Amino acid sequence: MTSITLLSMARIVGGSAFLFAPKLASSTLFLPYGPYAAVLTNLVAVRDIVIGALLYTAQEPSGTKGPVSCLRGKPSFLRSFRPSGVTSF
């Protein structure tokens, strides 16, 4: 299991906890449970479940060894912010 898969599962489980136990979730946010806390916990739950599902379905490009290796060369924004006295990055 990769770290991305573990992170996505944690987001899905956390979002499900916010969805199915809103009183407990609002107490973790130090909010008294009420109508505003119910809306907030539902929004956080849906956000975490969607982000977790998107992370779970994300695929690494083939032939890469890590997240940095998918950059081809140096990003163009690094060349534009180079200090004037520096000749190579």
N, C-alpha and C positions, 0 to 999 in steps of 0.2 A: 504494500500500500504506500502510495506516495504521500508527501506532506500536503499536496493540494487536495487529495481525496480525504485525508483526515480533517483538514480545515473545512471542507465542504460538509462532511458529516456532522462536525461540531456545529456549524451554522444551522443545519437542518434540525438537529436535535434541540438546539437552543431556541430556534423559532417555534418548534412544536411545543416546547415547554411554555413559552409565552402565550401561545394560542390556547392550549388546553388547561393551563393553570394561571389565569390572569391575576388572581389575588396574590399568589406567591410571587409572580413576576413583578407586580407593582411594589411589593415589599422589598425586592432586591434593588429597585430603583429609588427606594425611600419615599414612595408616594403613598398617601392614604388612598385606599381603593374607593373609587367613585366613577362617575360617568366619564370624566376626562382621562382618568387612569386606564379605564377600559378601552377607550379609543386609542390611547398611546400604546398600550400593550398589543393591541391588534395590529397596529401599523408596524411596530417593531417585529412582530411575529411574521407577518407577510413579507416584510423586507428581508429578514434573515432566511426564510424558506426559499425565496426566489434567488437570492445571492448564492445560497448553498447549492441549489439545483443547477444554476449556471456554472458554478465552479466544478461541480461533479461531471457535467457534460463537456467541459473544456478539454481540448486535446492539445498536446504539445506538438509542434511541427516535427515531422519525421527527420531523424538524423541529428537531433540536438541533444546535448548532454546536460543542459540546464537552462534556466530562464535567460541568462545573459548571452548565451551562445546564439540565440536567435537574432541578435543584432548583427547586421552585416556591415563591418567596418565601424567607423565612428559616426555617431549621430550628427546630423548637419548642424544642430543647434550648438554643439560644442565648438565647432569652427567659428561660429559667429560671435561667441562670447569669449574668445581667446584674448588674454591680455596682450597689449601691443609688444612687449618685450619677449614674449614666449614664442619660440619658433616651432616647437613640436609639442604635442600633447601626449 
